[in-house]
Each structure stands twice: as structure tokens, then as C-alpha cells.
């Protein structure tokens, strides 16, 4: 049993060394819920980010909840996990995108 832990630990370390790959970046790229436009979270306009997320959520046939919840979940996930090293400026833009997304879906 101890041997499998060592092996698992080595694999985890190896994957971190090879390009800094993280599970959170894989989720952002390969989400089963949404097919995101490449670079959507790097845009500087919160309205463009929100519109792109809305379009992706509405056109997805694999999502399990409403388009609003899927889009908001992906944005929140990116802010909390995928973009944990975000600058204050980038985080402000993404938080504004949440407000824009709410407005697009007529929520709150």
C-alpha cells in the first residue's frame, strides 16, 4: 500500500513539473458543460466575456442545469480555482463580467 502512495506522489510531482499542468486548467479547457471560446477569460471587456459565456451556455447540449447556472458556475470556477493567481485588475474585470451575466439573463 505504501508503494502505491509513492507512485501516486511521483506521478503528481511529474505532472506538475511538465508544464505546470493543473486539473483546474484542464476543466476550463475541456469542460463537459460548455464549449468555451478560446481566451474568453483573457478579454478586457466584461460585456464580451459575459456574452461569450451566455452564447456557450445556450448552445451547449451537454450541460445539466440552466444556461445561466452553467455560465455563472464556469466564471465563478475560473475566478476561484482556475485563476487563483489573478491580478487585482483581472479579478475586477471578471467580477464585473458576473454582473453583466446577471443582467443578460435578467437575474437580480
Secondary structure, DSSP 8 states (H G I E B T S, - for coil): -HHHHHHHHHHHHHHHHTTT--HHHHHHHH-SS----TTGGG-S-HHHHHHHHHHHHHH-SS-SS-HHHHHHHHHHHIIIIITTT--HHHHHHHHHHHHHHHHHTT--
